[in-house]
Amino acid sequence: RYISVTGVQTVLFRSLHALLQPLHAHPRVRHARRLGMVWAWDIDGVDSGFAGRFHRAAMAAGLLLRPIGATLYLMPSYLLTDDEQAFLADTTLTVLNAVLADGPCADLDTPAVP
């Protein structure tokens, strides 16, 4: 049995794109964009250590995300459940806010990985 990748992409895109709206609207995001199933956000006013701090905080929160410089990229699996999509979107925003506030990464108030 074959599954239409295009159909899966369309459903995932619509759902995840809606969940990512708070990240698009974040006051420090300067250039939100998407190409296919890759989202990217340029984060304004960060120093050269932002990518490493964000990566470590994301890992502590259960996400594998690695910014390049001041740009945060998201390239999700096509197999995410609704709960995993919500976790990805919510936790990415939580981690971003914590890193920008220089909050302690280990104390992030995030839900358990579904």
C-alpha positions in Angstrom: 0.0 0.0 0.0 1.3 3.4 -1.0 0.8 6.6 1.0 0.8 9.9 -0.9 3.7 12.0 0.4 2.1 15.1 -1.1 -1.1 14.4 0.8 0.8 13.8 4.1 2.8 17.0 3.5 -0.4 19.0 3.0 -2.1 17.8 6.1 1.0 18.3 8.2 1.8 21.7 6.7 -1.7 23.1 7.5 -1.6 21.8 11.1 1.9 22.7 12.0 1.8 26.0 10.2 -1.1 27.1 12.4 0.6 25.9 15.5 3.7 27.9 14.6 1.9 31.2 14.3 3.0 32.4 17.8 6.6 31.9 16.6 6.0 33.8 13.4 4.6 36.7 15.5 7.4 36.7 18.1 8.7 40.3 18.5 12.3 39.1 17.9 11.6 37.3 14.7 12.6 39.4 11.7 12.2 37.1 8.7 9.8 34.2 9.0 9.7 31.9 6.0 8.9 28.5 4.7 9.9 26.5 1.7 8.2 23.2 1.3 8.4 21.5 4.7 11.3 23.7 6.0 10.5 26.7 8.2 13.1 29.3 9.2 13.1 32.4 11.4 15.9 35.0 11.8 16.1 36.0 15.4 17.0 39.7 15.9 19.6 41.0 18.4 21.3 37.7 19.4 25.0 37.2 20.0 27.3 34.6 18.5 26.6 32.2 21.3 22.8 32.0 20.5 22.9 28.9 18.4 24.8 26.8 20.9 22.6 28.0 23.8 19.4 27.4 21.9 20.6 23.9 20.8 21.5 22.9 24.4 18.2 24.3 25.8 16.2 22.5 23.1 18.0 19.2 23.8 17.2 19.6 27.5 13.6 20.1 26.6 13.4 17.1 24.3 13.9 18.6 20.9 16.8 18.2 18.4 17.0 21.7 16.9 20.3 23.3 15.8 20.2 26.9 14.7 22.8 28.2 12.2 24.0 31.5 13.5 20.9 33.6 14.3 18.6 31.5 12.1 16.4 28.9 13.6 15.3 26.1 11.2 12.6 23.5 11.6 12.4 20.5 9.3 9.9 18.1 10.9 9.3 14.4 10.2 6.2 13.7 8.1 5.1 11.2 10.8 4.4 13.6 13.6 1.2 13.0 15.6 -1.0 15.9 16.5 0.4 15.8 20.1 4.0 15.8 18.8 3.3 18.7 16.5 1.9 20.7 19.4 4.9 19.7 21.5 7.3 20.8 18.8 5.6 24.2 18.3 5.0 25.0 21.9 8.4 23.8 23.1 10.3 25.6 20.4 8.7 28.9 21.5 9.3 28.2 25.1 13.0 27.4 24.5 13.3 30.6 22.4 11.8 32.7 25.1 14.0 31.1 27.8 17.2 31.5 25.7 16.4 35.1 24.8 15.8 35.9 28.5 19.0 34.1 29.4 16.9 31.8 31.7 18.4 28.6 33.0 18.0 26.0 30.3 17.6 23.1 32.8 14.6 24.8 34.4 12.5 25.0 31.3 8.8 24.5 32.1 7.9 22.2 29.2 5.7 19.2 29.0 7.1 15.7 28.8 7.9 14.5 25.3 4.8 12.7 24.0 
